[in-house]
């Protein structure tokens, strides 16, 4: 089974390599690469088995006992169920479509804002489906760019998401020489004010659908992908970065509505961050709260966790069963002009302030004992040519 899965991946990989190569050849020679990191999603149901296999065997994403055996077994067992879900949202994930459009609009904005670093070109580096990270890095090198900005499309950092993608880059360069490219890294941007503004605008779009007499009473439920409590206890910054995005959004929104942060998409038997989104809908219904908006605060484009989990499973099935009178789901940022402006603002600030890699990224979680994490931090110091000068403090004369 595994052999057939990887044979299928090989065919897809070849196709994507040819696509990336032809795109690179046809475009004007870029000066600055914007490498957009994300987990990706299967564009067709044929990609689902390999997609799940890669997730379930990635120890940065999820840690299982006897993972080399249990991971493939879970992936195989879940494939048909997940295929059905993708069929219910149109036959595949739209993540590539949205990321590609976002990248085109972003680089168009950057070309106007920053002519000195233009032309800018976006490259998509997915973790679990094509175009894979190694294929994308190869394309970046072949294009002969002067600078490459690694730009995570997870605004809130987690070792399981952005961390996994960054480790994949470190793996790619483990046994090869670094190219003559100036690499820099944007690994988090949770509190960017334009990002908060686009979420606020998406919420306002849905608030207008409620009767004016109860509009200020509508519960705003921010929902984000949950995280195992083991990772939270280790010190992963994701929960408080998501909470920071919520706070920034509510400051932009400036409405009197009550709001809460809840968590979705738990996988496996271990305890994860709560309250879970579906449980919260049921619990609030019992308390008499019958009007609410779900806001996917940690997702920048539509995918299965918004289109199926939120729209079908929660807004339709769970809400109806719980007796909710009206529930709306705020759209993801997608190609909203304010979101494109947010991305451009993040990248422009990064270029203008001259930072190569942040001290926040280079610091480790208080209870982290992972050698892979330690070596990755050291790799990015080298990749991004990071130097940290500690001034010699004068002795106190008091």
C-alpha positions as CSV (number, residue, x, y, z in Angstrom):
1,X,0.0,0.0,0.0
2,X,2.7,2.5,1.0
3,X,4.6,1.7,-2.2
4,X,1.6,2.5,-4.4
5,X,1.0,5.7,-2.4
6,X,4.5,7.0,-3.0
7,X,4.5,5.9,-6.6
8,X,1.4,8.0,-7.0
9,X,3.2,10.9,-5.3
10,X,6.1,10.5,-7.7
11,X,3.9,11.1,-10.7
12,X,2.3,14.1,-9.1
13,X,5.7,15.5,-8.0
14,X,7.0,15.2,-11.6
15,X,3.9,17.1,-12.9
16,X,4.3,19.9,-10.4
17,X,8.1,20.1,-11.0
18,X,7.4,20.6,-14.7
19,X,4.7,23.2,-13.9
20,X,7.0,25.2,-11.6
21,X,9.8,25.0,-14.1
22,X,7.7,26.3,-17.0
23,X,6.2,29.1,-14.9
24,X,9.7,30.2,-13.9
25,X,10.9,30.2,-17.4
26,X,8.0,32.3,-18.7
27,X,8.1,35.0,-16.1
28,X,10.4,37.9,-15.9
29,X,13.5,37.1,-13.9
30,X,12.6,37.9,-10.3
31,X,14.8,39.7,-7.9
32,X,13.0,38.8,-4.7
33,X,11.2,35.5,-4.0
34,X,8.3,35.3,-1.5
35,X,8.1,31.7,-0.4
36,X,4.6,31.1,1.0
37,X,4.4,28.3,3.5
38,X,1.3,26.3,4.3
39,X,0.2,22.7,4.9
40,X,-1.7,22.6,1.6
41,X,-4.7,20.4,0.8
42,X,-5.5,17.8,-1.8
43,X,-6.8,19.3,-5.0
44,X,-8.4,16.0,-6.0
45,X,-9.6,13.0,-4.0
46,X,-6.8,10.9,-5.5
47,X,-4.3,13.0,-3.5
48,X,-6.1,12.3,-0.2
49,X,-4.3,9.0,0.8
50,X,-0.8,10.5,0.3
51,X,-1.9,13.7,2.0
52,X,-3.1,11.9,5.1
53,X,0.0,9.6,5.1
54,X,2.3,12.6,5.2
55,X,0.4,14.2,8.0
56,X,0.2,11.1,10.1
57,X,3.9,10.3,9.8
58,X,5.1,13.9,10.4
59,X,6.2,14.0,14.1
60,X,6.4,17.8,14.0
61,X,2.7,17.8,13.3
62,X,1.5,14.9,15.4
63,X,3.2,12.5,17.7
64,X,1.9,8.9,17.9
65,X,3.3,5.7,19.5
66,X,5.0,3.5,16.9
67,X,4.3,6.2,14.4
68,X,6.0,4.5,11.5
69,X,3.3,1.8,11.7
70,X,0.3,3.5,13.4
71,X,0.5,6.6,11.2
72,X,0.1,4.8,7.9
73,X,-2.7,2.6,9.4
74,X,-4.7,5.7,10.5
75,X,-4.1,7.4,7.2
76,X,-5.4,4.3,5.3
77,X,-8.3,3.9,7.6
78,X,-9.5,7.5,7.3
79,X,-8.9,7.9,3.6
80,X,-12.4,7.0,2.3
81,X,-14.1,9.1,5.0
82,X,-12.0,12.2,4.1
83,X,-12.5,11.6,0.4
84,X,-16.3,11.9,1.0
85,X,-15.8,15.2,2.8
86,X,-13.8,16.6,0.0
87,X,-16.5,15.5,-2.5
88,X,-19.0,17.4,-0.4
89,X,-17.1,20.7,-0.9
90,X,-16.5,20.3,-4.6
91,X,-14.0,17.5,-5.0
92,X,-10.9,19.0,-3.5
93,X,-9.3,21.7,-1.4
94,X,-9.2,25.3,-2.7
95,X,-6.1,26.2,-0.7
96,X,-3.8,26.2,-3.7
97,X,-6.2,28.4,-5.7
98,X,-6.5,30.9,-2.9
99,X,-2.7,30.9,-2.0
100,X,-1.8,31.4,-5.7
101,X,-4.2,34.3,-6.1
102,X,-3.0,35.8,-2.8
103,X,0.6,35.5,-3.9
104,X,-0.1,37.2,-7.3
105,X,-1.9,40.1,-5.7
106,X,0.7,40.4,-3.0
107,X,3.7,40.6,-5.4
108,X,1.8,43.1,-7.6
109,X,1.4,45.3,-4.5
110,X,5.1,44.9,-3.5
111,X,6.3,45.8,-7.0
112,X,4.5,49.1,-6.6
113,X,5.5,49.7,-3.0
114,X,9.1,48.5,-3.2
115,X,10.6,49.1,-6.7
116,X,14.2,48.5,-5.3
117,X,13.5,44.9,-4.5
118,X,11.3,44.2,-7.6
119,X,10.4,42.2,-9.5
120,X,8.9,40.1,-6.7
121,X,7.6,36.6,-7.4
122,X,5.6,34.3,-5.1
123,X,6.4,30.6,-4.7
124,X,4.1,28.2,-3.0
125,X,5.7,25.6,-0.6
126,X,3.2,23.1,0.8
127,X,4.0,20.6,3.4
128,X,1.7,17.6,2.6
129,X,0.7,18.0,-1.1
130,X,2.4,19.4,-4.2
131,X,4.1,21.8,-4.8
132,X,6.3,20.4,-2.0
133,X,8.9,22.4,-0.2
134,X,11.9,20.8,-1.9
135,X,10.5,21.3,-5.4
136,X,9.8,25.0,-4.6
137,X,13.3,25.6,-3.2
138,X,14.8,24.0,-6.3
139,X,12.7,26.4,-8.5
140,X,13.8,29.4,-6.4
141,X,17.4,28.5,-6.9
142,X,17.0,28.0,-10.6
143,X,15.3,31.4,-11.0
144,X,18.5,33.0,-9.7
145,X,16.8,35.3,-7.2
146,X,19.0,37.6,-5.1
147,X,16.7,37.4,-2.0
148,X,14.2,35.0,-0.7
149,X,11.7,35.8,2.1
150,X,10.2,32.8,3.8
151,X,6.7,33.9,4.6
152,X,4.5,31.7,6.8
153,X,0.8,31.7,5.9
154,X,-0.1,30.8,9.5
155,X,-0.2,34.2,11.1
156,X,0.0,32.6,14.6
157,X,3.1,30.5,15.1
158,X,3.0,26.9,16.2
159,X,5.8,24.3,16.3
160,X,3.3,21.9,14.6
161,X,2.5,24.1,11.6
162,X,5.0,26.8,10.7
163,X,7.6,24.8,12.7
164,X,7.1,21.7,10.6
165,X,7.4,23.7,7.3
166,X,10.5,25.4,8.5
167,X,12.0,22.0,9.5
168,X,11.3,20.8,5.9
169,X,13.4,23.6,4.6
170,X,16.2,22.7,7.1
171,X,16.0,19.1,5.9
172,X,16.3,20.2,2.3
173,X,19.6,21.9,2.9
174,X,20.9,19.3,5.4
175,X,23.3,17.7,2.9
176,X,23.8,20.4,0.3
177,X,25.5,23.7,0.1
178,X,23.5,26.9,0.7
179,X,22.8,28.9,-2.4
180,X,24.0,32.5,-2.9
181,X,20.6,33.9,-1.9
182,X,19.9,36.3,1.0
183,X,17.3,34.4,3.0
184,X,15.1,36.1,5.7
185,X,12.1,34.8,7.6
186,X,8.6,36.0,8.6
187,X,7.3,33.3,10.9
188,X,4.4,35.1,12.7
189,X,2.3,38.2,12.2
190,X,-0.7,37.6,14.5
191,X,-1.2,41.2,15.6
192,X,-0.8,43.0,12.3
193,X,-3.4,45.8,12.4
194,X,-4.6,45.2,8.8
195,X,-5.0,41.5,9.5
196,X,-7.2,42.4,12.5
197,X,-9.1,44.9,10.2
198,X,-9.9,42.3,7.6
199,X,-11.3,39.9,10.2
200,X,-13.3,42.8,11.7
201,X,-14.7,43.5,8.2
202,X,-15.6,39.9,7.6
203,X,-17.5,39.9,11.0
204,X,-19.3,43.1,10.1
205,X,-20.5,41.5,6.8
206,X,-22.2,38.8,8.9
207,X,-23.5,41.1,11.6
208,X,-25.5,43.0,9.0
209,X,-27.5,39.8,8.4
210,X,-29.0,39.8,11.9
211,X,-32.1,41.8,12.9
212,X,-31.0,45.2,14.1
213,X,-32.9,44.7,17.4
214,X,-30.7,41.9,18.5
215,X,-27.5,42.6,16.5
216,X,-25.5,43.8,19.5
217,X,-26.4,40.6,21.4
218,X,-25.0,38.2,18.7
219,X,-22.3,36.0,20.2
220,X,-19.0,36.2,18.2
221,X,-17.2,32.9,18.5
222,X,-13.7,32.9,17.3
223,X,-12.6,29.4,16.3
224,X,-9.1,28.1,15.7
225,X,-7.5,24.7,15.1
226,X,-6.9,23.2,18.5
227,X,-3.6,22.0,19.9
228,X,-2.6,19.0,22.1
229,X,-2.3,20.1,25.7
230,X,1.1,18.4,25.7
231,X,2.3,21.0,23.3
232,X,0.7,23.8,25.3
233,X,2.4,22.6,28.5
234,X,5.7,22.5,26.6
235,X,5.3,26.3,25.9
236,X,4.0,26.5,22.3
237,X,3.1,30.1,21.7
238,X,0.2,29.4,19.4
239,X,-2.7,29.8,22.0
240,X,-1.7,33.2,23.2
241,X,-0.9,34.4,19.6
242,X,-4.4,33.3,18.6
243,X,-5.8,35.2,21.6
244,X,-3.8,38.2,20.6
245,X,-5.4,38.1,17.1
246,X,-8.8,38.0,18.8
247,X,-8.1,41.0,21.0
248,X,-6.7,43.0,18.0
249,X,-9.8,42.1,15.9
250,X,-12.2,43.1,18.7
251,X,-10.4,46.4,19.1
252,X,-10.8,47.1,15.4
253,X,-14.4,45.9,15.4
254,X,-15.4,48.2,18.3
255,X,-18.8,46.6,19.0
256,X,-20.5,45.7,22.3
257,X,-21.1,42.1,21.4
258,X,-20.0,39.3,23.7
259,X,-17.2,37.1,22.3
260,X,-15.3,33.9,23.1
261,X,-12.4,31.9,21.7
262,X,-13.1,28.2,21.0
263,X,-11.1,25.4,19.4
264,X,-11.8,22.9,16.6
265,X,-10.4,19.9,14.7
266,X,-9.2,17.8,17.5
267,X,-7.5,14.5,16.3
268,X,-7.0,11.4,18.4
269,X,-7.7,10.4,22.0
270,X,-5.2,12.7,23.9
271,X,-6.5,15.9,25.6
272,X,-6.5,19.1,23.4
273,X,-7.3,22.8,24.0
274,X,-10.9,23.3,25.0
275,X,-13.7,24.4,24.8
276,X,-14.4,22.6,21.5
277,X,-16.3,24.6,19.0
278,X,-19.2,22.1,18.5
279,X,-19.5,21.6,22.3
280,X,-19.6,25.4,22.8
281,X,-22.5,25.8,20.3
282,X,-24.5,23.2,22.2
283,X,-23.7,24.6,25.6
284,X,-24.6,28.2,24.6
285,X,-27.9,26.9,23.0
286,X,-28.8,25.4,26.4
287,X,-28.1,28.8,28.0
288,X,-30.5,30.5,25.7
289,X,-28.0,32.0,23.3
290,X,-29.6,31.5,19.9
291,X,-27.7,33.9,17.6
292,X,-24.0,33.6,16.8
293,X,-21.2,34.1,14.3
294,X,-18.3,31.7,13.9
295,X,-15.0,33.4,12.9
296,X,-12.1,31.3,11.7
297,X,-9.4,33.5,13.2
298,X,-6.4,31.3,12.4
299,X,-7.2,30.5,8.7
300,X,-6.3,32.9,5.9
301,X,-8.2,31.0,3.2
302,X,-11.1,28.6,2.8
303,X,-10.4,24.9,3.1
304,X,-12.0,21.7,4.5
305,X,-12.0,23.0,8.1
306,X,-14.1,26.0,7.1
307,X,-16.1,24.7,4.2
308,X,-16.9,21.3,5.7
309,X,-16.3,21.3,9.5
310,X,-17.7,24.8,10.2
311,X,-20.3,25.2,7.4
312,X,-21.7,21.6,7.1
313,X,-20.9,19.9,10.4
314,X,-21.3,22.9,12.8
315,X,-23.5,25.6,11.2
316,X,-25.8,23.1,9.6
317,X,-25.9,19.9,11.6
318,X,-24.8,20.8,15.1
319,X,-26.6,24.2,15.2
320,X,-29.9,22.7,13.9
321,X,-29.8,19.9,16.4
322,X,-29.1,22.4,19.2
323,X,-31.9,24.7,18.3
324,X,-29.9,27.7,17.2
325,X,-32.1,30.3,15.5
326,X,-29.4,31.9,13.4
327,X,-25.8,31.1,13.0
328,X,-23.4,32.7,10.4
329,X,-19.9,31.9,9.5
330,X,-17.5,34.8,8.7
331,X,-15.6,34.2,5.4
332,X,-11.8,33.6,5.5
333,X,-9.7,36.6,4.3
334,X,-9.1,35.0,0.9
335,X,-8.6,37.8,-1.7
336,X,-10.1,40.6,0.3
337,X,-8.2,43.8,-0.6
338,X,-7.6,44.6,3.1
339,X,-6.0,41.2,3.5
340,X,-3.7,41.7,0.5
341,X,-2.8,45.0,2.0
342,X,-2.0,43.2,5.3
343,X,0.3,40.8,3.6
344,X,2.1,43.5,1.7
345,X,2.4,45.6,5.0
346,X,4.0,42.6,6.8
347,X,6.5,42.0,4.0
348,X,7.3,45.6,3.4
349,X,7.9,46.2,7.1
350,X,10.1,43.2,7.2
351,X,12.2,44.4,4.2
352,X,12.5,47.9,5.5
353,X,13.5,47.1,9.1
354,X,16.3,44.9,8.0
355,X,15.6,42.0,10.3
356,X,16.7,38.6,9.0
357,X,15.2,36.3,11.6
358,X,13.5,37.2,14.9
359,X,14.8,36.5,18.4
360,X,11.3,35.3,19.1
361,X,11.7,32.5,16.6
362,X,15.2,31.6,17.8
363,X,14.1,31.3,21.4
364,X,12.8,27.8,22.4
365,X,9.9,26.7,24.5
366,X,10.7,26.4,28.2
367,X,10.2,22.7,28.3
368,X,11.4,21.8,24.8
369,X,13.9,18.9,24.7
370,X,13.7,18.3,20.9
371,X,17.2,18.1,19.3
372,X,15.4,18.6,16.0
373,X,14.1,22.0,17.2
374,X,17.5,22.9,18.6
375,X,19.3,22.1,15.3
376,X,16.6,23.9,13.3
377,X,17.2,27.2,15.2
378,X,20.9,26.9,14.6
379,X,20.3,26.2,10.9
380,X,18.2,29.4,10.5
381,X,20.9,31.5,12.2
382,X,23.2,30.3,9.4
383,X,20.7,30.5,6.6
384,X,19.7,34.0,7.5
385,X,23.2,35.1,8.4
386,X,22.1,36.0,11.9
387,X,24.5,37.7,14.3
388,X,23.5,38.8,17.8
389,X,25.8,41.2,19.5
390,X,25.5,41.3,23.3
391,X,26.9,44.6,24.6
392,X,29.2,44.4,27.5
393,X,27.3,45.9,30.4
394,X,29.2,48.2,32.7
395,X,29.6,47.1,36.3
396,X,27.3,48.9,38.7
397,X,29.1,51.6,40.7
398,X,26.3,51.8,43.3
